[in-house]
């Protein structure tokens, strides 16, 4: 009986996933590319369901189809534990990941270990885990990660890359896994290790094992962060980074040097999990944008379609130039998060001027960087 009860969450999620049409034919496996050119399309299931009118070269086209058409080969998807509206929950993520794989794209699964957003400023513990002891919390990370991956496999949506936590600069699963001082890494490391171990155990027997990622926002202190984890036995396959010039520095030469030092000291692949740049400083709705000032720009890259394209091309070029071919690629964050609720929305997008669609929902020139 105990084993049956433990299996119920997995069975319930599988049933939810199967509400949409499971493909009649298996998803054909594809060889993993040596360099990723990806996009985080976590908003796409909601936007496509709302029939948002994205266009590319004058024709209606979903962001997934546009990414594929322009040479992209990776879709990144965030996963929330128990989201209040179901978006970014496991059923939605598994179904969309399957669509991406049917299109011949690889999938990066970004497990947040939270019910909503996580980043350096917030790492809330899922409601279902909030009263757990530290030991039980570790067990939950391991068991949950394995269940998620089993559901993904069952839905023919197995990811190529699995991210254990999102921008975990200050730890994860606060307050128990919070990092406020060097001593706190002793509490973060076992939580990350449980996630890594779950992926390793699910890799048993796979011809294409899933690679693990630990994700840090920025680059300046990345060496210290990953060294602190390595000293405690945390060794992901790939080092994930975010780079937003307004937060992480506007000197691309300095940014490249930080990455070079990281590669030289760790001898590991680096994936830029998140980046973005504006094509405008304007607004398309009444929601405050996270970037809207000229002082937030890199001087040589204007907030224009051409400037956005030049930025993404340059970031791509610098990643490819990292020593030993350790630049694994990039993911553009939320190219689809447009102002879809209308111009007067106060609960719309805070990102529409950094999307890869203009305010008329037309694909912008920066999509061409995915073929470079």
matplotlib code that plots the C-alpha trace (Angstrom):
import matplotlib.pyplot as plt

x = [0.0, 2.8, 4.4, 1.0, 0.5, 4.0, 3.2, 0.0, 1.5, 3.3, 0.2, -1.9, 0.6, 0.8, -3.0, -2.9, -0.2, -2.2, -5.2, -3.7, -3.2, -0.2, 1.5, 0.6, 4.3, 7.3, 9.4, 12.5, 15.7, 18.2, 21.9, 22.7, 24.3, 27.8, 26.6, 23.2, 21.3, 18.2, 15.3, 13.3, 9.8, 8.1, 5.4, 4.5, 2.0, -0.2, 0.3, -0.3, -3.5, -4.6, -4.1, -1.6, -0.9, 2.8, 4.1, 7.4, 8.0, 4.3, 3.0, 1.4, 4.0, 4.4, 7.6, 8.5, 8.2, 10.0, 12.9, 13.2, 13.0, 15.8, 18.2, 17.5, 18.1, 17.2, 14.0, 14.4, 11.3, 10.9, 9.1, 7.3, 6.2, 2.6, 1.8, -1.6, -2.8, -1.2, 1.1, 4.7, 3.4, 4.5, 1.6, 2.0, 5.8, 5.9, 3.4, 5.3, 8.6, 7.2, 6.2, 9.7, 11.2, 8.8, 10.1, 13.6, 14.8, 16.5, 15.0, 16.6, 14.4, 14.8, 13.6, 12.9, 12.0, 9.4, 5.8, 6.6, 9.6, 13.1, 16.1, 18.9, 16.3, 13.8, 14.0, 10.7, 10.2, 7.1, 4.1, 4.0, 7.5, 7.4, 7.1, 9.7, 12.9, 16.1, 16.6, 13.1, 13.7, 16.7, 14.7, 12.0, 14.4, 15.7, 12.2, 10.6, 13.4, 13.2, 9.4, 9.6, 12.1, 10.0, 7.0, 9.0, 10.3, 6.8, 5.6, 8.5, 9.8, 13.1, 15.3, 18.9, 19.9, 18.5, 19.0, 19.0, 17.7, 17.4, 19.9, 20.9, 23.5, 21.9, 21.0, 17.6, 14.6, 14.8, 15.2, 16.9, 19.1, 19.8, 23.4, 24.3, 27.9, 30.6, 29.5, 26.0, 27.3, 27.3, 23.5, 23.1, 25.5, 23.5, 20.3, 22.0, 23.7, 20.3, 19.1, 22.3, 22.0, 18.4, 19.5, 22.4, 20.1, 17.6, 20.5, 21.1, 20.8, 20.2, 22.1, 22.0, 22.4, 21.0, 23.5, 23.2, 23.5, 23.9, 22.9, 24.5, 23.3, 26.2, 29.9, 32.0, 31.8, 31.0, 34.5, 34.1, 30.6, 31.4, 34.7, 32.8, 30.4, 33.1, 34.9, 31.7, 31.3, 28.9, 30.1, 27.5, 28.3, 27.7, 28.1, 25.0, 25.1, 22.8, 24.0, 21.9, 24.1, 21.9, 22.6, 25.9, 28.1, 28.1, 31.7, 31.7, 35.5, 35.4, 32.5, 34.4, 37.4, 35.4, 34.1, 37.6, 38.8, 35.9, 36.6, 40.3, 39.9, 37.1, 37.7, 33.9, 31.4, 29.6, 26.0, 24.5, 21.1, 19.6, 20.3, 18.3, 18.6, 16.0, 14.9, 13.2, 13.0, 9.3, 6.3, 3.4, 1.2, 0.9, 3.1, 6.4, 9.3, 12.5, 14.6, 13.7, 16.7, 19.5, 21.9, 21.1, 22.5, 25.9, 27.2, 27.8, 24.5, 21.4, 17.9, 16.8, 16.1, 19.6, 21.2, 19.4, 20.6, 24.2, 24.2, 23.0, 25.4, 28.3, 27.5, 27.2, 30.6, 32.3, 30.9, 32.2, 35.7, 36.0, 39.1, 38.8, 35.4, 33.9, 31.3, 28.3, 25.8, 23.1, 19.4, 17.5, 15.1, 11.4, 11.5, 7.8, 6.7, 4.9, 2.3, -0.5, -3.2, -3.6, -2.1, -4.0, -3.0, -1.4, -0.8, 0.8, 4.5, 7.4, 9.6, 7.9, 10.7, 13.2, 11.2, 12.2, 8.9, 8.1, 5.0, 3.0, 4.1, 6.4, 9.5, 12.6, 16.0, 17.7, 16.2, 18.9, 21.5, 20.2, 21.6, 25.1]
y = [0.0, 2.4, 1.9, 2.5, 5.7, 6.9, 6.2, 8.2, 11.6, 10.2, 8.4, 11.6, 13.7, 11.1, 11.2, 15.0, 14.9, 12.5, 14.8, 16.2, 14.0, 11.7, 11.3, 8.1, 7.7, 7.9, 11.0, 10.3, 10.8, 13.3, 13.7, 16.5, 19.5, 20.5, 24.1, 25.3, 28.2, 28.3, 30.3, 30.1, 29.6, 29.0, 31.6, 30.0, 27.4, 30.1, 32.6, 30.1, 28.9, 32.5, 32.7, 35.6, 36.6, 36.2, 36.5, 35.8, 37.2, 38.1, 34.7, 33.5, 31.5, 30.3, 31.1, 27.4, 27.3, 30.6, 29.4, 26.2, 28.1, 30.5, 27.7, 27.4, 23.9, 24.2, 25.1, 26.0, 25.5, 26.4, 24.0, 25.1, 22.6, 23.6, 26.8, 28.4, 28.6, 25.5, 27.4, 26.1, 23.0, 19.5, 18.6, 21.8, 21.6, 17.9, 18.4, 21.4, 19.7, 16.8, 19.3, 20.8, 17.3, 16.4, 19.5, 18.1, 20.5, 19.6, 20.5, 22.2, 21.6, 24.4, 23.0, 25.9, 23.9, 26.5, 27.2, 30.4, 32.6, 32.1, 34.3, 35.7, 37.8, 35.0, 31.3, 30.3, 26.7, 25.0, 25.2, 21.4, 21.3, 24.3, 22.3, 19.6, 19.0, 19.6, 15.8, 15.4, 18.4, 16.7, 13.5, 15.6, 17.2, 13.8, 12.1, 15.0, 15.3, 11.6, 11.7, 14.7, 13.0, 9.8, 11.8, 13.5, 10.2, 8.7, 11.6, 11.3, 14.6, 13.6, 16.7, 16.8, 19.2, 19.4, 22.6, 22.0, 25.3, 28.7, 31.5, 30.0, 32.7, 33.0, 29.3, 27.6, 26.5, 29.4, 29.6, 26.2, 26.4, 30.1, 31.2, 34.4, 33.5, 31.0, 28.6, 28.4, 26.4, 23.4, 23.6, 24.4, 21.7, 18.6, 20.0, 20.4, 17.0, 15.4, 16.9, 15.9, 12.3, 12.0, 12.8, 10.4, 7.6, 8.3, 8.3, 4.6, 2.7, 5.8, 6.0, 9.8, 10.7, 13.9, 16.6, 18.6, 22.3, 24.6, 28.1, 31.3, 34.9, 37.0, 36.1, 38.3, 36.0, 32.8, 31.3, 31.7, 30.3, 27.2, 26.6, 26.7, 24.1, 21.9, 21.9, 20.3, 17.7, 19.5, 18.9, 19.6, 18.7, 22.3, 25.7, 27.8, 31.6, 34.6, 37.8, 40.9, 44.1, 46.3, 43.9, 42.2, 44.9, 46.6, 45.8, 42.8, 42.5, 42.2, 39.7, 37.5, 37.6, 36.4, 33.5, 32.7, 32.5, 30.3, 27.9, 27.8, 27.1, 24.6, 23.0, 22.7, 23.7, 27.0, 27.6, 31.1, 30.1, 33.6, 36.8, 39.5, 43.0, 45.6, 46.7, 49.7, 51.7, 52.2, 50.5, 48.5, 48.3, 49.9, 47.3, 48.6, 47.3, 46.0, 48.0, 51.4, 53.8, 54.6, 54.3, 50.6, 50.0, 49.0, 52.2, 50.6, 48.7, 50.9, 49.9, 49.3, 46.2, 46.5, 47.0, 44.0, 41.9, 43.1, 42.4, 38.8, 38.1, 39.5, 37.5, 34.4, 35.1, 35.6, 32.3, 30.4, 32.0, 30.5, 28.3, 24.6, 25.0, 25.2, 27.7, 25.5, 28.0, 30.5, 30.8, 34.0, 34.6, 35.1, 36.2, 35.5, 37.6, 40.3, 42.7, 40.3, 41.4, 44.8, 48.3, 49.2, 46.1, 46.6, 42.9, 42.4, 42.0, 43.8, 42.5, 43.4, 45.7, 42.8, 40.3, 39.1, 40.5, 44.1, 45.8, 44.6, 41.0, 40.8, 38.7, 40.9, 40.7, 39.3, 35.9, 35.6, 35.2, 31.7, 30.5, 32.0]
z = [0.0, 0.9, -2.6, -4.3, -2.4, -3.3, -7.0, -7.0, -7.7, -10.7, -12.0, -11.6, -13.5, -16.3, -16.6, -16.8, -19.4, -21.5, -21.8, -24.9, -27.9, -27.6, -31.0, -32.8, -33.9, -31.6, -31.5, -33.7, -31.6, -33.1, -32.4, -29.9, -31.6, -30.5, -30.1, -28.9, -30.3, -28.2, -26.8, -23.6, -24.8, -21.4, -22.2, -25.6, -24.5, -22.9, -25.8, -28.5, -26.7, -26.7, -30.4, -30.3, -33.8, -34.2, -37.8, -39.6, -43.0, -43.4, -42.4, -39.1, -37.3, -33.7, -31.8, -31.9, -35.7, -36.1, -33.9, -36.0, -39.3, -38.4, -37.3, -33.6, -32.1, -28.4, -26.4, -22.7, -20.5, -16.9, -14.6, -11.4, -8.8, -8.2, -10.1, -9.2, -12.8, -14.2, -16.5, -16.3, -14.5, -15.4, -17.7, -19.8, -19.9, -20.9, -23.7, -25.1, -24.7, -26.8, -29.5, -29.5, -29.9, -32.7, -34.5, -34.2, -31.4, -28.1, -24.8, -21.7, -18.6, -16.1, -12.7, -10.4, -7.2, -6.4, -7.3, -9.1, -10.1, -8.7, -9.2, -7.0, -5.1, -4.4, -3.9, -2.2, -1.1, -2.7, -0.5, -0.4, 1.2, 3.5, 6.7, 5.9, 7.9, 6.1, 5.6, 4.2, 1.9, 0.4, -0.2, -1.8, -4.2, -5.3, -5.5, -7.3, -9.8, -10.7, -11.0, -13.3, -15.5, -15.7, -16.8, -19.4, -20.7, -20.7, -22.8, -25.3, -24.0, -22.4, -22.1, -23.3, -20.5, -16.9, -14.9, -11.1, -9.8, -11.5, -10.8, -7.5, -6.6, -3.1, -2.8, -3.3, -1.2, 1.2, 4.1, 4.6, 1.5, 1.6, 1.1, 3.0, 3.8, 2.8, 5.6, 4.0, 1.0, 3.4, 3.3, -0.4, -1.7, -0.5, -2.1, -5.4, -5.1, -4.6, -7.9, -9.7, -8.3, -9.5, -13.1, -12.8, -11.7, -14.5, -17.0, -16.3, -19.6, -21.8, -25.1, -24.9, -21.2, -19.9, -19.0, -15.8, -15.3, -12.3, -13.1, -11.8, -12.7, -13.9, -14.6, -12.3, -9.3, -11.1, -10.5, -6.7, -6.8, -8.8, -6.9, -3.6, -4.9, -6.3, -2.9, -1.5, -4.3, -6.6, -10.1, -12.9, -16.5, -17.7, -16.0, -16.8, -16.7, -17.2, -18.9, -19.0, -19.5, -17.3, -14.3, -15.1, -16.7, -20.1, -21.0, -23.4, -23.3, -19.5, -19.7, -22.1, -19.9, -16.9, -19.0, -20.2, -16.7, -15.7, -18.5, -17.8, -14.1, -14.4, -17.8, -18.2, -20.9, -20.4, -21.6, -21.6, -20.3, -20.4, -22.3, -24.0, -25.4, -26.4, -29.9, -28.4, -25.2, -25.7, -24.2, -25.8, -22.6, -19.2, -17.5, -16.2, -18.2, -16.6, -19.1, -20.4, -20.0, -22.4, -19.5, -19.3, -22.9, -24.1, -25.7, -29.2, -29.3, -29.7, -28.7, -32.2, -34.3, -35.7, -32.3, -30.9, -33.8, -33.5, -29.7, -30.1, -32.9, -30.9, -27.8, -30.0, -31.6, -28.2, -26.8, -29.8, -29.1, -25.6, -25.1, -26.0, -27.6, -24.1, -25.2, -25.5, -26.8, -25.8, -24.9, -25.6, -22.7, -23.5, -27.1, -27.1, -24.0, -26.0, -24.8, -25.8, -23.3, -25.1, -24.8, -21.6, -19.7, -16.3, -15.9, -19.3, -20.2, -18.6, -21.4, -24.7, -25.8, -25.4, -27.2, -30.7, -32.1, -32.6, -31.1, -34.1, -33.4, -36.4, -36.1, -35.8, -37.6, -34.5, -35.3, -38.0, -35.2, -34.6, -37.9, -37.3]

ax = plt.figure().add_subplot(projection="3d")
ax.plot(x, y, z, "-o")
ax.set_aspect("equal")
plt.show()
